[in-house]
Amino acid sequence: MKTANKLTPYTPTHPGEVIKDEIEYRGISQKDLSEKISISYTMLNEVLNGKRPVTANFAILIEAALGIEADILVNMQARYNIQVARKDENILSKARKVAAIL
C-alpha cells in the first residue's frame, strides 16, 4: 500500500492561520475585521491564533467578509481536529481497547 498520498503534516494547520495570513496580506487589521463581522476582537484573535475552533457561523461571517468559502474553513477545522485527536495518547489508548474487544 502506497502512503505518499496519505501524508499529514507534523503540526496540523488550524484554519485560523489561513485567515490570519489572508487578512495580513490584504492589510486588514484584526480590529477592523472584528468590527466588520460584529464579533469581539478577543474572539477573532483567539480563532486566528488557533485557541478557538472555526465554527460554521464564524466561517459564514468570514465568507461574507473575505470571500473565503465557509465549506473550506469548516472542512479544514474538521481535518485539524482529527489530526490533533490522532496524536492524543488518551484517545488512542481508548481506541485500541475498543478495537481489542471487537
N, C-alpha and C positions, 0 to 999 in steps of 0.2 A: 504494500500500500504506500503510495506516494504521500508525503506530508508537506511538500513545498507549498501547496495551496491552502494549507491549514495553519499557517503560522499566525501567531498572535503576538502583539508587542509585549516586551518585557514589562513595561509600565503602560497600562491602558490609558488611552486618551479620553479625558472627560469632555463632553460636548461643550462645556463652558469655556474650555481653552480655545475651541474653534471660534466661538462667538467673540471672545476677548480679542483674538487675533484680528478678526474681521472689523471690529469697531476701532481698534488701534490703526489698522490700515486705512480706514475711512476718516480718521481724525475725529471720531465722535467720543466725547468723554462719557464715562460711566454715569456721571451725574445727569448729563443731558439725556442719555438713553433711558435712565430710570424714570425721569420726569415724563419723557415722551410716551412710555408704555404704562405709566401710572403704577409703578411698584416702588418700594423703598430702595434707596441706594444700597443699604445693607444687604437686602435680599439679592439684588443683582450682583453685587460684589461677591457674595458667597457662592452663587452659581458659577460665576466666571472663574473663581479660584477652586472649583471642584469640591466645595464644602456642602453644597446642596445639589440635589438632582434637578435635571431639566424635566419638568412636568409637561403634560400635554398643553395645559393652559399657558404656561410660560412659553412653550415652543410656538404657539399660535401668535402670541404677542410679538415674539422675535420675527416670525414670518411676516407679520404686517409691517413691522418697523424696518427690517433689513432685507426682506425678500429671501431669506434662507428657509427652505421648505421645512415645515414643522415635522413632517414624517421623518426626514433625515435626522433631525436632532433627537427625536424620541427613540428612533431605532439605534442611534449611536449611544444613547443613555442605557438602553437595554443591553447592548453588547458590553458596555463598560461595566454594568452591574454583574453580568455573568463572568467576565474576566476577573473581577475583584473576588467574587464568590468562589471561583475555582482555586484561588490562591489562599483561601481561608481554611486553615487546618481543621477547625471545628466542624465546618460544613463537610469537608472531605471525609473526616472521620465518621460522621453520621451517615454519609452516603455509602461508605464502604460497609458499615454494619448492616444497612438495609440491603445492599447487594448480596451480602453473605447469607442473609436469611432467605432471600429469594432463590 
